[in-house]
Amino acid sequence: MLETLIKEQGFDVLVTREPGGTATGERVRAILLDKEEQKMTAMT
């Protein structure tokens, strides 16, 4: 992973993910990653 490569070169790394960081962001992320929700259309 890129994080590991950068750390091995002696740099500090901050890993983030989007959406996330808030309770609402985590819920949105869970919906987006849920395989059952793939039935959702682009209009949704």
PQR file with spaces between the fields and no chain letter, atoms N, CA, C, O and H, PARSE charges and radii, in Angstrom:
ATOM       1  N    MET     1       0.841   -1.177    0.000 -0.4000 1.5000
ATOM       2  CA   MET     1       0.000    0.000    0.000 -0.0000 2.0000
ATOM       3  C    MET     1       0.887    1.240    0.000  0.5500 1.7000
ATOM       4  O    MET     1       2.015    1.211    0.492 -0.5500 1.4000
ATOM       5  N    LEU     2       0.373    2.302   -0.545 -0.4000 1.5000
ATOM       6  CA   LEU     2       1.140    3.539   -0.650 -0.0000 2.0000
ATOM       7  C    LEU     2       1.588    4.039    0.719  0.5500 1.7000
ATOM       8  O    LEU     2       2.706    4.533    0.869 -0.5500 1.4000
ATOM       9  H    LEU     2      -0.543    2.325   -0.944  0.4000 1.0000
ATOM      10  N    GLU     3       0.724    3.913    1.706 -0.4000 1.5000
ATOM      11  CA   GLU     3       1.058    4.337    3.070 -0.0000 2.0000
ATOM      12  C    GLU     3       2.349    3.680    3.550  0.5500 1.7000
ATOM      13  O    GLU     3       3.229    4.353    4.088 -0.5500 1.4000
ATOM      14  H    GLU     3      -0.184    3.512    1.584  0.4000 1.0000
ATOM      15  N    THR     4       2.461    2.379    3.357 -0.4000 1.5000
ATOM      16  CA   THR     4       3.639    1.630    3.803 -0.0000 2.0000
ATOM      17  C    THR     4       4.891    2.113    3.093  0.5500 1.7000
ATOM      18  O    THR     4       5.926    2.317    3.728 -0.5500 1.4000
ATOM      19  H    THR     4       1.747    1.833    2.920  0.4000 1.0000
ATOM      20  N    LEU     5       4.807    2.297    1.796 -0.4000 1.5000
ATOM      21  CA   LEU     5       5.953    2.748    1.010 -0.0000 2.0000
ATOM      22  C    LEU     5       6.453    4.106    1.496  0.5500 1.7000
ATOM      23  O    LEU     5       7.657    4.315    1.644 -0.5500 1.4000
ATOM      24  H    LEU     5       3.966    2.132    1.281  0.4000 1.0000
ATOM      25  N    ILE     6       5.535    5.013    1.739 -0.4000 1.5000
ATOM      26  CA   ILE     6       5.912    6.356    2.195 -0.0000 2.0000
ATOM      27  C    ILE     6       6.531    6.302    3.586  0.5500 1.7000
ATOM      28  O    ILE     6       7.528    6.978    3.844 -0.5500 1.4000
ATOM      29  H    ILE     6       4.557    4.843    1.618  0.4000 1.0000
ATOM      30  N    LYS     7       5.953    5.503    4.492 -0.4000 1.5000
ATOM      31  CA   LYS     7       6.507    5.356    5.841 -0.0000 2.0000
ATOM      32  C    LYS     7       7.905    4.758    5.798  0.5500 1.7000
ATOM      33  O    LYS     7       8.785    5.180    6.549 -0.5500 1.4000
ATOM      34  H    LYS     7       5.143    4.954    4.283  0.4000 1.0000
ATOM      35  N    GLU     8       8.116    3.779    4.926 -0.4000 1.5000
ATOM      36  CA   GLU     8       9.430    3.143    4.802 -0.0000 2.0000
ATOM      37  C    GLU     8      10.494    4.137    4.361  0.5500 1.7000
ATOM      38  O    GLU     8      11.678    3.933    4.629 -0.5500 1.4000
ATOM      39  H    GLU     8       7.401    3.436    4.316  0.4000 1.0000
ATOM      40  N    GLN     9      10.092    5.199    3.694 -0.4000 1.5000
ATOM      41  CA   GLN     9      11.029    6.230    3.253 -0.0000 2.0000
ATOM      42  C    GLN     9      11.240    7.301    4.319  0.5500 1.7000
ATOM      43  O    GLN     9      11.940    8.287    4.087 -0.5500 1.4000
ATOM      44  H    GLN     9       9.130    5.364    3.476  0.4000 1.0000
ATOM      45  N    GLY    10      10.625    7.099    5.503 -0.4000 1.5000
ATOM      46  CA   GLY    10      10.860    7.986    6.628 -0.0000 2.0000
ATOM      47  C    GLY    10       9.903    9.157    6.766  0.5500 1.7000
ATOM      48  O    GLY    10      10.138   10.058    7.571 -0.5500 1.4000
ATOM      49  H    GLY    10      10.057    6.298    5.692  0.4000 1.0000
ATOM      50  N    PHE    11       8.847    9.156    6.002 -0.4000 1.5000
ATOM      51  CA   PHE    11       7.890   10.255    6.069 -0.0000 2.0000
ATOM      52  C    PHE    11       6.740    9.920    7.005  0.5500 1.7000
ATOM      53  O    PHE    11       6.381    8.755    7.175 -0.5500 1.4000
ATOM      54  H    PHE    11       8.657    8.425    5.348  0.4000 1.0000
ATOM      55  N    ASP    12       6.163   10.960    7.615 -0.4000 1.5000
ATOM      56  CA   ASP    12       4.949   10.795    8.402 -0.0000 2.0000
ATOM      57  C    ASP    12       3.766   10.714    7.443  0.5500 1.7000
ATOM      58  O    ASP    12       3.747   11.376    6.406 -0.5500 1.4000
ATOM      59  H    ASP    12       6.455   11.907    7.477  0.4000 1.0000
ATOM      60  N    VAL    13       2.787    9.901    7.800 -0.4000 1.5000
ATOM      61  CA   VAL    13       1.631    9.702    6.933 -0.0000 2.0000
ATOM      62  C    VAL    13       0.346    9.870    7.734  0.5500 1.7000
ATOM      63  O    VAL    13       0.228    9.359    8.848 -0.5500 1.4000
ATOM      64  H    VAL    13       2.802    9.362    8.643  0.4000 1.0000
ATOM      65  N    LEU    14      -0.597   10.577    7.171 -0.4000 1.5000
ATOM      66  CA   LEU    14      -1.936   10.691    7.740 -0.0000 2.0000
ATOM      67  C    LEU    14      -2.895   10.055    6.742  0.5500 1.7000
ATOM      68  O    LEU    14      -3.045   10.540    5.621 -0.5500 1.4000
ATOM      69  H    LEU    14      -0.502   10.992    6.266  0.4000 1.0000
ATOM      70  N    VAL    15      -3.541    8.971    7.151 -0.4000 1.5000
ATOM      71  CA   VAL    15      -4.465    8.257    6.276 -0.0000 2.0000
ATOM      72  C    VAL    15      -5.888    8.689    6.605  0.5500 1.7000
ATOM      73  O    VAL    15      -6.301    8.661    7.764 -0.5500 1.4000
ATOM      74  H    VAL    15      -3.419    8.577    8.062  0.4000 1.0000
ATOM      75  N    THR    16      -6.627    9.084    5.587 -0.4000 1.5000
ATOM      76  CA   THR    16      -8.021    9.476    5.758 -0.0000 2.0000
ATOM      77  C    THR    16      -8.888    8.683    4.797  0.5500 1.7000
ATOM      78  O    THR    16      -8.384    8.008    3.899 -0.5500 1.4000
ATOM      79  H    THR    16      -6.291    9.106    4.646  0.4000 1.0000
ATOM      80  N    ARG    17     -10.178    8.768    4.992 -0.4000 1.5000
ATOM      81  CA   ARG    17     -11.110    8.143    4.063 -0.0000 2.0000
ATOM      82  C    ARG    17     -12.345    9.013    3.954  0.5500 1.7000
ATOM      83  O    ARG    17     -12.742    9.680    4.909 -0.5500 1.4000
ATOM      84  H    ARG    17     -10.587    9.316    5.722  0.4000 1.0000
ATOM      85  N    GLU    18     -12.935    8.995    2.797 -0.4000 1.5000
ATOM      86  CA   GLU    18     -14.121    9.819    2.555 -0.0000 2.0000
ATOM      87  C    GLU    18     -15.235    8.961    2.001  0.5500 1.7000
ATOM      88  O    GLU    18     -14.944    8.031    1.249 -0.5500 1.4000
ATOM      89  H    GLU    18     -12.613    8.453    2.021  0.4000 1.0000
ATOM      90  N    PRO    19     -16.486    9.210    2.323 -0.5600 1.5000
ATOM      91  CA   PRO    19     -16.853   10.082    3.427  0.2800 2.0000
ATOM      92  C    PRO    19     -16.572    9.407    4.753  0.5500 1.7000
ATOM      93  O    PRO    19     -16.601    8.180    4.844 -0.5500 1.4000
ATOM      94  N    GLY    20     -16.314   10.157    5.735 -0.4000 1.5000
ATOM      95  CA   GLY    20     -16.036    9.624    7.065 -0.0000 2.0000
ATOM      96  C    GLY    20     -15.697   10.751    8.013  0.5500 1.7000
ATOM      97  O    GLY    20     -15.733   11.924    7.640 -0.5500 1.4000
ATOM      98  H    GLY    20     -16.290   11.155    5.661  0.4000 1.0000
ATOM      99  N    GLY    21     -15.369   10.396    9.231 -0.4000 1.5000
ATOM     100  CA   GLY    21     -14.978   11.399   10.205 -0.0000 2.0000
ATOM     101  C    GLY    21     -16.109   11.904   11.083  0.5500 1.7000
ATOM     102  O    GLY    21     -15.867   12.443   12.164 -0.5500 1.4000
ATOM     103  H    GLY    21     -15.340    9.443    9.534  0.4000 1.0000
ATOM     104  N    THR    22     -17.325   11.734   10.631 -0.4000 1.5000
ATOM     105  CA   THR    22     -18.486   12.108   11.438 -0.0000 2.0000
ATOM     106  C    THR    22     -19.454   10.933   11.439  0.5500 1.7000
ATOM     107  O    THR    22     -19.338   10.022   10.620 -0.5500 1.4000
ATOM     108  H    THR    22     -17.522   11.296    9.754  0.4000 1.0000
ATOM     109  N    ALA    23     -20.397   10.959   12.353 -0.4000 1.5000
ATOM     110  CA   ALA    23     -21.386    9.878   12.406 -0.0000 2.0000
ATOM     111  C    ALA    23     -22.166    9.802   11.094  0.5500 1.7000
ATOM     112  O    ALA    23     -22.410    8.711   10.578 -0.5500 1.4000
ATOM     113  H    ALA    23     -20.491   11.700   13.018  0.4000 1.0000
ATOM     114  N    THR    24     -22.556   10.951   10.558 -0.4000 1.5000
ATOM     115  CA   THR    24     -23.295   10.965    9.293 -0.0000 2.0000
ATOM     116  C    THR    24     -22.428   10.456    8.148  0.5500 1.7000
ATOM     117  O    THR    24     -22.890    9.680    7.312 -0.5500 1.4000
ATOM     118  H    THR    24     -22.358   11.838   10.977  0.4000 1.0000
ATOM     119  N    GLY    25     -21.187   10.887    8.111 -0.4000 1.5000
ATOM     120  CA   GLY    25     -20.262   10.420    7.079 -0.0000 2.0000
ATOM     121  C    GLY    25     -20.061    8.918    7.133  0.5500 1.7000
ATOM     122  O    GLY    25     -19.987    8.260    6.095 -0.5500 1.4000
ATOM     123  H    GLY    25     -20.811   11.517    8.791  0.4000 1.0000
ATOM     124  N    GLU    26     -19.973    8.375    8.334 -0.4000 1.5000
ATOM     125  CA   GLU    26     -19.802    6.926    8.485 -0.0000 2.0000
ATOM     126  C    GLU    26     -21.034    6.172    7.996  0.5500 1.7000
ATOM     127  O    GLU    26     -20.914    5.093    7.416 -0.5500 1.4000
ATOM     128  H    GLU    26     -20.034    8.910    9.177  0.4000 1.0000
ATOM     129  N    ARG    27     -22.218    6.737    8.229 -0.4000 1.5000
ATOM     130  CA   ARG    27     -23.453    6.091    7.740 -0.0000 2.0000
ATOM     131  C    ARG    27     -23.517    6.131    6.220  0.5500 1.7000
ATOM     132  O    ARG    27     -23.884    5.141    5.586 -0.5500 1.4000
ATOM     133  H    ARG    27     -22.316    7.613    8.700  0.4000 1.0000
ATOM     134  N    VAL    28     -23.159    7.277    5.630 -0.4000 1.5000
ATOM     135  CA   VAL    28     -23.133    7.389    4.169 -0.0000 2.0000
ATOM     136  C    VAL    28     -22.139    6.392    3.592  0.5500 1.7000
ATOM     137  O    VAL    28     -22.436    5.713    2.609 -0.5500 1.4000
ATOM     138  H    VAL    28     -22.861    8.080    6.145  0.4000 1.0000
ATOM     139  N    ARG    29     -20.967    6.302    4.195 -0.4000 1.5000
ATOM     140  CA   ARG    29     -19.946    5.354    3.739 -0.0000 2.0000
ATOM     141  C    ARG    29     -20.468    3.920    3.801  0.5500 1.7000
ATOM     142  O    ARG    29     -20.260    3.144    2.869 -0.5500 1.4000
ATOM     143  H    ARG    29     -20.726    6.853    4.994  0.4000 1.0000
ATOM     144  N    ALA    30     -21.141    3.567    4.890 -0.4000 1.5000
ATOM     145  CA   ALA    30     -21.678    2.213    5.044 -0.0000 2.0000
ATOM     146  C    ALA    30     -22.690    1.904    3.945  0.5500 1.7000
ATOM     147  O    ALA    30     -22.705    0.797    3.407 -0.5500 1.4000
ATOM     148  H    ALA    30     -21.310    4.198    5.647  0.4000 1.0000
ATOM     149  N    ILE    31     -23.529    2.873    3.613 -0.4000 1.5000
ATOM     150  CA   ILE    31     -24.507    2.674    2.538 -0.0000 2.0000
ATOM     151  C    ILE    31     -23.797    2.472    1.208  0.5500 1.7000
ATOM     152  O    ILE    31     -24.145    1.571    0.445 -0.5500 1.4000
ATOM     153  H    ILE    31     -23.517    3.772    4.050  0.4000 1.0000
ATOM     154  N    LEU    32     -22.808    3.302    0.931 -0.4000 1.5000
ATOM     155  CA   LEU    32     -22.098    3.209   -0.344 -0.0000 2.0000
ATOM     156  C    LEU    32     -21.342    1.898   -0.496  0.5500 1.7000
ATOM     157  O    LEU    32     -21.207    1.387   -1.608 -0.5500 1.4000
ATOM     158  H    LEU    32     -22.524    4.034    1.551  0.4000 1.0000
ATOM     159  N    LEU    33     -20.847    1.349    0.610 -0.4000 1.5000
ATOM     160  CA   LEU    33     -20.066    0.117    0.548 -0.0000 2.0000
ATOM     161  C    LEU    33     -20.917   -1.140    0.678  0.5500 1.7000
ATOM     162  O    LEU    33     -20.412   -2.248    0.495 -0.5500 1.4000
ATOM     163  H    LEU    33     -20.956    1.765    1.513  0.4000 1.0000
ATOM     164  N    ASP    34     -22.198   -0.984    0.990 -0.4000 1.5000
ATOM     165  CA   ASP    34     -23.092   -2.126    1.172 -0.0000 2.0000
ATOM     166  C    ASP    34     -23.452   -2.726   -0.183  0.5500 1.7000
ATOM     167  O    ASP    34     -24.054   -2.053   -1.020 -0.5500 1.4000
ATOM     168  H    ASP    34     -22.608   -0.084    1.138  0.4000 1.0000
ATOM     169  N    LYS    35     -23.089   -3.982   -0.401 -0.4000 1.5000
ATOM     170  CA   LYS    35     -23.347   -4.661   -1.672 -0.0000 2.0000
ATOM     171  C    LYS    35     -24.836   -4.719   -1.990  0.5500 1.7000
ATOM     172  O    LYS    35     -25.213   -4.683   -3.161 -0.5500 1.4000
ATOM     173  H    LYS    35     -22.600   -4.528    0.279  0.4000 1.0000
ATOM     174  N    GLU    36     -25.683   -4.807   -0.981 -0.4000 1.5000
ATOM     175  CA   GLU    36     -27.129   -4.861   -1.204 -0.0000 2.0000
ATOM     176  C    GLU    36     -27.660   -3.549   -1.784  0.5500 1.7000
ATOM     177  O    GLU    36     -28.691   -3.538   -2.457 -0.5500 1.4000
ATOM     178  H    GLU    36     -25.377   -4.837   -0.029  0.4000 1.0000
ATOM     179  N    GLU    37     -26.967   -2.463   -1.528 -0.4000 1.5000
ATOM     180  CA   GLU    37     -27.413   -1.156   -2.017 -0.0000 2.0000
ATOM     181  C    GLU    37     -27.025   -0.920   -3.469  0.5500 1.7000
ATOM     182  O    GLU    37     -27.356    0.129   -4.022 -0.5500 1.4000
ATOM     183  H    GLU    37     -26.130   -2.471   -0.982  0.4000 1.0000
ATOM     184  N    GLN    38     -26.338   -1.855   -4.100 -0.4000 1.5000
ATOM     185  CA   GLN    38     -25.928   -1.664   -5.485 -0.0000 2.0000
ATOM     186  C    GLN    38     -27.115   -1.669   -6.436  0.5500 1.7000
ATOM     187  O    GLN    38     -26.967   -1.361   -7.619 -0.5500 1.4000
ATOM     188  H    GLN    38     -26.068   -2.707   -3.651  0.4000 1.0000
ATOM     189  N    LYS    39     -28.283   -2.014   -5.928 -0.4000 1.5000
ATOM     190  CA   LYS    39     -29.491   -1.956   -6.742 -0.0000 2.0000
ATOM     191  C    LYS    39     -29.924   -0.503   -6.948  0.5500 1.7000
ATOM     192  O    LYS    39     -30.812   -0.225   -7.754 -0.5500 1.4000
ATOM     193  H    LYS    39     -28.403   -2.263   -4.967  0.4000 1.0000
ATOM     194  N    MET    40     -29.303    0.406   -6.230 -0.4000 1.5000
ATOM     195  CA   MET    40     -29.638    1.812   -6.317 -0.0000 2.0000
ATOM     196  C    MET    40     -29.333    2.330   -7.726  0.5500 1.7000
ATOM     197  O    MET    40     -28.308    1.977   -8.309 -0.5500 1.4000
ATOM     198  H    MET    40     -28.581    0.180   -5.576  0.4000 1.0000
ATOM     199  N    THR    41     -30.210    3.155   -8.266 -0.4000 1.5000
ATOM     200  CA   THR    41     -29.981    3.719   -9.595 -0.0000 2.0000
ATOM     201  C    THR    41     -29.152    4.992   -9.487  0.5500 1.7000
ATOM     202  O    THR    41     -28.991    5.546   -8.399 -0.5500 1.4000
ATOM     203  H    THR    41     -31.043    3.441   -7.792  0.4000 1.0000
ATOM     204  N    ALA    42     -28.634    5.447  -10.605 -0.4000 1.5000
ATOM     205  CA   ALA    42     -27.836    6.676  -10.629 -0.0000 2.0000
ATOM     206  C    ALA    42     -28.660    7.885  -10.191  0.5500 1.7000
ATOM     207  O    ALA    42     -28.116    8.846   -9.647 -0.5500 1.4000
ATOM     208  H    ALA    42     -28.765    4.998  -11.488  0.4000 1.0000
ATOM     209  N    MET    43     -29.963    7.838  -10.428 -0.4000 1.5000
ATOM     210  CA   MET    43     -30.841    8.938  -10.013 -0.0000 2.0000
ATOM     211  C    MET    43     -30.883    9.080   -8.502  0.5500 1.7000
ATOM     212  O    MET    43     -31.088   10.179   -7.988 -0.5500 1.4000
ATOM     213  H    MET    43     -30.405    7.058  -10.870  0.4000 1.0000
ATOM     214  N    THR    44     -30.693    7.982   -7.786 -0.4000 1.5000
ATOM     215  CA   THR    44     -30.735    8.018   -6.337 -0.0000 2.0000
ATOM     216  C    THR    44     -29.538    8.792   -5.851  0.5500 1.7000
ATOM     217  O    THR    44     -29.359    8.957   -4.644 -0.5500 1.4000
ATOM     218  H    THR    44     -30.527    7.088   -8.203  0.4000 1.0000
